[in-house]
C-alpha cells in the first residue's frame, strides 16, 4: 500500500540534498566563468529534472537520474512540457549532462553512471528531437499513440 506521508517525507529529504547539489553545481559554473543567464538556465533545467521529474512518481534521488534520462527527454519532456522543442531538448540534455559531470567530479556518482548518461544522450538525441518535432506538428501523426 502506498504511504503518501512517507513519500512526502522522502521527497523533502531528497529536495534538501538536491539544494546542496545544485549549490555545488552553481559554484562550478560560476568558477568556469559562465554568465549569470547561462548559469540560471542550467540550474532551472536541472532543478526541474531532479526536483520535479525524479520525484513525480516515486522519491528517486539524483543518483537514479543518470539512468532515467531516456524516459525523461524521450517521452515525458515531449508530452508533458508545453515548452518542449527539438532545440530545448538539446539544451536541457546539455544542462543535465553538465550537472552529472559535476556530480562525478565531486564523487557523488560513479563514472559508469556518468558514462551511461552520456551514451544515452548521444544515442537518443536524434530520435528525441524527431519525436518532439512530430509531436509538436498538429498535422503529423502522434509518435506516442500506439494501438
C-alpha positions as CSV (number, residue, x, y, z in Angstrom):
1,X,0.0,0.0,0.0
2,X,1.3,3.5,-0.9
3,X,2.1,5.6,2.1
4,X,1.8,9.2,0.9
5,X,3.2,10.7,4.2
6,X,6.4,8.6,3.8
7,X,6.7,9.5,0.2
8,X,6.4,13.3,1.1
9,X,9.0,12.8,3.9
10,X,11.4,11.1,1.5
11,X,10.8,13.8,-1.2
12,X,11.5,16.5,1.4
13,X,14.8,14.9,2.4
14,X,15.8,14.5,-1.3
15,X,14.9,18.1,-2.1
16,X,17.2,19.2,0.8
17,X,20.1,17.2,-0.6
18,X,19.3,18.4,-4.1
19,X,19.6,22.0,-3.0
20,X,23.1,21.3,-1.7
21,X,24.0,19.6,-5.0
22,X,22.6,22.5,-7.0
23,X,24.8,24.8,-4.9
24,X,27.9,22.7,-5.8
25,X,26.8,22.9,-9.5
26,X,26.2,26.6,-9.4
27,X,29.7,27.2,-7.8
28,X,31.4,25.1,-10.5
29,X,29.5,27.0,-13.3
30,X,30.4,30.4,-11.7
31,X,34.1,29.4,-11.4
32,X,34.0,28.3,-15.0
33,X,33.1,31.9,-15.9
34,X,29.7,31.3,-17.3
35,X,27.3,34.3,-17.4
36,X,24.5,34.6,-14.8
37,X,21.9,34.0,-17.5
38,X,23.6,30.7,-18.7
39,X,24.0,29.6,-15.1
40,X,20.4,30.3,-14.3
41,X,19.3,28.3,-17.4
42,X,21.4,25.3,-16.4
43,X,20.1,25.4,-12.8
44,X,16.5,25.7,-13.9
45,X,16.8,22.8,-16.3
46,X,18.5,20.6,-13.7
47,X,16.2,21.7,-10.9
48,X,13.1,20.6,-13.0
49,X,14.7,17.2,-13.7
50,X,15.8,16.3,-10.2
51,X,13.1,18.1,-8.1
52,X,10.1,17.6,-10.4
53,X,10.6,14.6,-12.7
54,X,12.6,12.4,-10.4
55,X,10.1,13.0,-7.5
56,X,7.0,12.7,-9.7
57,X,6.1,9.1,-9.3
58,X,8.4,8.0,-6.6
59,X,11.1,9.6,-4.5
60,X,14.1,9.0,-6.7
61,X,17.3,10.6,-5.6
62,X,19.7,12.4,-8.1
63,X,21.8,9.2,-8.5
64,X,18.9,7.4,-10.2
65,X,18.5,10.2,-12.7
66,X,21.6,9.2,-14.7
67,X,19.6,6.0,-15.7
68,X,16.3,7.8,-16.4
69,X,17.3,10.4,-19.0
70,X,15.7,8.5,-21.9
71,X,12.3,8.3,-20.2
72,X,12.5,12.0,-19.4
73,X,13.8,13.5,-22.7
74,X,12.4,10.9,-25.0
75,X,8.8,10.8,-23.5
76,X,7.9,12.9,-20.5
77,X,9.5,16.2,-21.6
78,X,8.0,15.9,-25.1
79,X,4.4,15.1,-24.0
80,X,4.1,17.0,-20.7
81,X,6.2,20.1,-21.1
82,X,4.5,22.6,-23.3
83,X,7.8,24.4,-23.9
84,X,9.4,21.3,-25.5
85,X,11.1,21.9,-28.8
86,X,13.9,20.0,-30.6
87,X,16.3,22.8,-29.7
88,X,15.5,22.9,-26.0
89,X,15.7,19.1,-25.8
90,X,19.3,19.6,-26.7
91,X,19.9,22.4,-24.3
92,X,18.2,20.6,-21.5
93,X,20.3,17.5,-22.2
94,X,23.4,19.7,-22.1
95,X,22.5,21.1,-18.7
96,X,21.8,17.7,-17.3
97,X,25.0,16.3,-18.7
98,X,27.0,19.2,-17.2
99,X,25.3,18.6,-13.9
100,X,26.1,14.9,-13.8
101,X,29.7,15.6,-14.9
102,X,29.9,18.0,-11.9
103,X,28.4,15.2,-9.7
104,X,31.1,12.8,-11.0
105,X,33.8,15.3,-10.4
106,X,32.7,15.8,-6.8
107,X,32.4,12.0,-6.2
108,X,28.6,12.0,-5.9
109,X,28.1,9.4,-8.7
110,X,30.4,6.7,-10.2
111,X,32.0,7.1,-13.6
112,X,29.9,4.3,-15.0
113,X,26.7,6.3,-14.3
114,X,28.0,9.4,-15.9
115,X,29.2,7.4,-18.9
116,X,25.8,5.7,-19.2
117,X,24.0,9.1,-19.2
118,X,26.4,10.5,-21.9
119,X,25.8,7.4,-24.1
120,X,22.0,7.6,-23.6
121,X,22.1,11.3,-24.7
122,X,24.4,10.6,-27.6
123,X,22.3,7.7,-29.0
124,X,18.9,9.1,-28.1
125,X,19.2,12.8,-29.2
126,X,18.3,12.5,-32.8
127,X,15.2,10.4,-32.1
128,X,14.1,12.6,-29.2
129,X,14.3,15.7,-31.4
130,X,12.5,14.0,-34.3
131,X,9.7,12.8,-32.0
132,X,9.4,16.2,-30.5
133,X,9.1,17.9,-33.9
134,X,6.5,15.4,-34.9
135,X,4.6,15.7,-31.7
136,X,4.5,19.5,-32.0
137,X,3.3,19.3,-35.6
138,X,-0.6,19.3,-35.4
139,X,-0.8,17.7,-38.9
140,X,1.6,14.9,-38.2
141,X,0.7,11.5,-36.6
142,X,1.3,11.4,-32.9
143,X,4.5,9.4,-32.3
144,X,3.2,8.4,-28.9
145,X,-0.1,7.0,-29.9
146,X,0.0,3.2,-30.1
147,X,-2.7,0.7,-31.0
